Structure formats: structure tokens, C-alpha cells
Amino acid sequence: MGKSLDQSALQLELNQLRQQRDNLQYRLQQAQQKPVATIAPSATPPDVKRERECSNLVLQFSQTGDQKVKERMLQVCD
């Protein structure tokens, strides 16, 4: 009797595993059929743009010593 119980338990487990496999295969197929959502790039915040411009102006002024660049740098950089 013990042998048939083990066999029944194994058969039950096998059936459960097969069902799990089928469910996963189905979910995979469904996921592959859906279009992938793309995230639109967000606009660069103004403070980040200002920081970049300030860095560029500082670099440009340090290389050229141009007075116009210095004036712009003083306006942009806090």
C-alpha cells in the first residue's frame, strides 16, 4: 500500500509541475505579444540646463579670457 501512495503523490506532483509549466508558457506567450511601452525622455529641468551652461562658460572663460564670456558667466552662474 505504501508504494502506491508514493506513486500517487509523485503523480500528483508531476501533474502540478506540468500545469505550472503550461501556465508559465502561456504567460510568456502573452508577454511576448504585448507591445513594449517606451518611456518618453523627460525634458531637462531648467536648473540642470543652467548648471551646464555655467560650467561651459567657466571653462570657456578660463581658456579664452573673453570679456563677453565673463559677462554671460556672471549672469548665468549664481
MIRO-51442 format. One line per field, with one value per residue: z, x, y of N, C-alpha, C, O in turn; residue in three letters. Coordinates in steps of 0.02 Angstrom, whole numbers, padded with zeros to 5 digits. Layout:
MIRO-51442
nup = (Z; ...)
neast = (X; ...)
nnorth = (Y; ...)
caup = (Z; ...)
caeast = (X; ...)
canorth = (Y; ...)
cup = (Z; ...)
ceast = (X; ...)
cnorth = (Y; ...)
oup = (Z; ...)
oeast = (X; ...)
onorth = (Y; ...)
code = (ALA; ...)
***
This chain:
MIRO-51442
nup = (00000; 00037; -00068; -00177; -00129; -00126; -00263; -00307; -00246; -00311; -00441; -00430; -00397; -00514; -00606; -00557; -00578; -00718; -00748; -00696; -00781; -00904; -00876; -00859; -00987; -01060; -01004; -01043; -01183; -01192; -01141; -01237; -01344; -01315; -01347; -01313; -01191; -01209; -01126; -01130; -01154; -01025; -01015; -00996; -00839; -00801; -00708; -00719; -00850; -00836; -00748; -00829; -00933; -00860; -00817; -00941; -00982; -00884; -00910; -01042; -01023; -00941; -01031; -01136; -01087; -01128; -01123; -01148; -01128; -00992; -00942; -00976; -00902; -00772; -00769; -00786; -00693; -00524)
neast = (00041; 00098; 00184; 00102; 00045; 00155; 00179; 00060; 00071; 00185; 00137; 00037; 00115; 00190; 00089; 00051; 00169; 00175; 00062; 00100; 00207; 00139; 00060; 00159; 00217; 00109; 00094; 00216; 00202; 00096; 00156; 00255; 00179; 00126; 00144; 00293; 00304; 00364; 00464; 00448; 00578; 00613; 00600; 00745; 00772; 00762; 00858; 00961; 01000; 01048; 01155; 01239; 01265; 01330; 01445; 01505; 01528; 01618; 01726; 01753; 01785; 01897; 01985; 01991; 01978; 01891; 01796; 01658; 01613; 01639; 01548; 01426; 01440; 01435; 01303; 01233; 01283; 01254)
nnorth = (-00060; 00061; 00089; 00121; 00238; 00324; 00329; 00388; 00513; 00562; 00564; 00659; 00771; 00780; 00811; 00936; 01008; 01003; 01078; 01201; 01228; 01239; 01352; 01449; 01448; 01496; 01624; 01680; 01681; 01772; 01887; 01910; 01948; 02071; 02245; 02333; 02455; 02617; 02737; 02906; 03022; 03136; 03313; 03414; 03483; 03660; 03708; 03617; 03637; 03767; 03747; 03670; 03761; 03860; 03790; 03767; 03898; 03944; 03861; 03900; 04036; 04023; 03972; 04065; 04196; 04292; 04440; 04454; 04326; 04317; 04410; 04352; 04235; 04285; 04323; 04202; 04108; 04077)
caup = (00000; 00041; -00134; -00219; -00103; -00152; -00334; -00314; -00228; -00365; -00500; -00415; -00403; -00585; -00638; -00535; -00614; -00788; -00751; -00686; -00844; -00954; -00858; -00874; -01060; -01082; -00983; -01085; -01248; -01185; -01131; -01299; -01393; -01296; -01367; -01257; -01180; -01206; -01083; -01165; -01115; -00996; -01032; -00947; -00797; -00814; -00665; -00746; -00909; -00813; -00721; -00886; -00967; -00816; -00821; -01007; -00984; -00841; -00948; -01100; -00998; -00916; -01089; -01182; -01053; -01165; -01078; -01160; -01094; -00921; -00926; -00980; -00846; -00712; -00773; -00782; -00632; -00462)
caeast = (00000; 00143; 00213; 00052; 00038; 00212; 00168; 00006; 00098; 00229; 00095; 00005; 00167; 00205; 00034; 00055; 00226; 00155; 00015; 00141; 00244; 00091; 00042; 00217; 00223; 00055; 00111; 00271; 00173; 00057; 00203; 00290; 00133; 00110; 00195; 00332; 00293; 00426; 00458; 00472; 00629; 00587; 00637; 00796; 00749; 00798; 00917; 01014; 01025; 01087; 01218; 01281; 01288; 01378; 01508; 01535; 01552; 01677; 01780; 01769; 01818; 01964; 02028; 01997; 01982; 01846; 01756; 01587; 01600; 01638; 01484; 01373; 01451; 01410; 01229; 01205; 01305; 01230)
canorth = (00000; 00119; 00102; 00155; 00306; 00363; 00338; 00436; 00578; 00582; 00578; 00723; 00823; 00786; 00847; 01006; 01038; 01011; 01134; 01261; 01239; 01263; 01420; 01492; 01454; 01540; 01693; 01702; 01697; 01834; 01942; 01922; 01977; 02140; 02294; 02358; 02527; 02656; 02795; 02965; 03058; 03197; 03374; 03431; 03538; 03723; 03717; 03575; 03673; 03825; 03722; 03651; 03822; 03892; 03752; 03780; 03967; 03948; 03829; 03942; 04097; 04005; 03958; 04122; 04261; 04337; 04481; 04439; 04262; 04332; 04444; 04300; 04190; 04319; 04323; 04134; 04074; 04109)
cup = (00000; -00027; -00178; -00195; -00128; -00226; -00347; -00299; -00283; -00427; -00491; -00424; -00476; -00622; -00620; -00572; -00688; -00796; -00742; -00750; -00898; -00940; -00875; -00949; -01087; -01065; -01026; -01154; -01245; -01180; -01196; -01351; -01378; -01322; -01305; -01251; -01175; -01163; -01121; -01122; -01087; -01015; -00977; -00905; -00808; -00771; -00690; -00808; -00888; -00786; -00778; -00921; -00926; -00820; -00887; -01011; -00942; -00878; -01005; -01077; -00974; -00974; -01131; -01147; -01086; -01116; -01086; -01126; -01019; -00901; -00926; -00920; -00781; -00711; -00758; -00715; -00571; -00416)
ceast = (00043; 00170; 00164; 00039; 00094; 00202; 00114; 00031; 00143; 00190; 00061; 00055; 00185; 00151; 00035; 00112; 00210; 00108; 00052; 00178; 00198; 00071; 00098; 00226; 00169; 00071; 00168; 00245; 00135; 00103; 00239; 00245; 00117; 00165; 00230; 00321; 00360; 00414; 00489; 00525; 00600; 00630; 00688; 00772; 00792; 00861; 00975; 01044; 01069; 01155; 01266; 01309; 01341; 01446; 01544; 01564; 01616; 01737; 01802; 01807; 01889; 02012; 02041; 02006; 01937; 01800; 01681; 01567; 01596; 01572; 01426; 01378; 01424; 01334; 01201; 01221; 01283; 01287)
cnorth = (00063; 00139; 00140; 00226; 00351; 00379; 00390; 00507; 00605; 00601; 00646; 00780; 00834; 00825; 00921; 01042; 01050; 01071; 01200; 01279; 01268; 01336; 01469; 01502; 01501; 01613; 01721; 01722; 01763; 01894; 01960; 01955; 02050; 02187; 02321; 02433; 02562; 02718; 02854; 03000; 03123; 03256; 03387; 03490; 03601; 03731; 03675; 03608; 03731; 03802; 03703; 03712; 03857; 03856; 03766; 03850; 03975; 03918; 03873; 04005; 04081; 03992; 04021; 04189; 04313; 04374; 04467; 04374; 04274; 04364; 04393; 04252; 04220; 04321; 04253; 04101; 04113; 04126)
oup = (-00033; -00041; -00214; -00235; -00149; -00249; -00393; -00334; -00300; -00462; -00538; -00455; -00497; -00663; -00662; -00594; -00716; -00843; -00777; -00770; -00932; -00986; -00901; -00972; -01132; -01107; -01043; -01180; -01291; -01210; -01210; -01397; -01422; -01318; -01252; -01299; -01142; -01165; -01141; -01062; -01124; -01029; -00918; -00933; -00822; -00795; -00682; -00817; -00918; -00799; -00775; -00937; -00952; -00826; -00889; -01039; -00963; -00879; -01017; -01109; -00986; -00967; -01158; -01174; -01072; -01074; -01037; -01099; -00985; -00849; -00881; -00891; -00741; -00658; -00722; -00684; -00566; -00361)
oeast = (00026; 00179; 00184; 00023; 00082; 00216; 00120; 00013; 00140; 00207; 00056; 00039; 00194; 00166; 00021; 00104; 00229; 00113; 00038; 00180; 00217; 00065; 00086; 00241; 00183; 00062; 00167; 00265; 00141; 00091; 00252; 00269; 00098; 00224; 00200; 00327; 00406; 00360; 00547; 00517; 00567; 00690; 00676; 00752; 00852; 00911; 01033; 01105; 01122; 01206; 01326; 01368; 01390; 01498; 01604; 01618; 01663; 01791; 01862; 01855; 01935; 02072; 02096; 02038; 01944; 01768; 01644; 01513; 01554; 01543; 01384; 01328; 01394; 01303; 01152; 01178; 01293; 01277)
onorth = (00112; 00198; 00187; 00270; 00407; 00434; 00431; 00554; 00664; 00649; 00685; 00831; 00891; 00868; 00964; 01099; 01101; 01109; 01249; 01337; 01316; 01376; 01523; 01557; 01541; 01657; 01780; 01774; 01804; 01946; 02018; 01988; 02087; 02171; 02330; 02470; 02538; 02748; 02852; 03006; 03160; 03249; 03373; 03541; 03595; 03757; 03695; 03609; 03743; 03834; 03717; 03716; 03882; 03889; 03776; 03860; 04009; 03947; 03883; 04025; 04120; 04001; 04029; 04234; 04373; 04342; 04468; 04368; 04244; 04346; 04394; 04232; 04185; 04321; 04246; 04070; 04174; 04153)
code = (MET; GLY; LYS; SER; LEU; ASP; GLN; SER; ALA; LEU; GLN; LEU; GLU; LEU; ASN; GLN; LEU; ARG; GLN; GLN; ARG; ASP; ASN; LEU; GLN; TYR; ARG; LEU; GLN; GLN; ALA; GLN; GLN; LYS; PRO; VAL; ALA; THR; ILE; ALA; PRO; SER; ALA; THR; PRO; PRO; ASP; VAL; LYS; ARG; GLU; ARG; GLU; CYS; SER; ASN; LEU; VAL; LEU; GLN; PHE; SER; GLN; THR; GLY; ASP; GLN; LYS; VAL; LYS; GLU; ARG; MET; LEU; GLN; VAL; CYS; ASP)
***
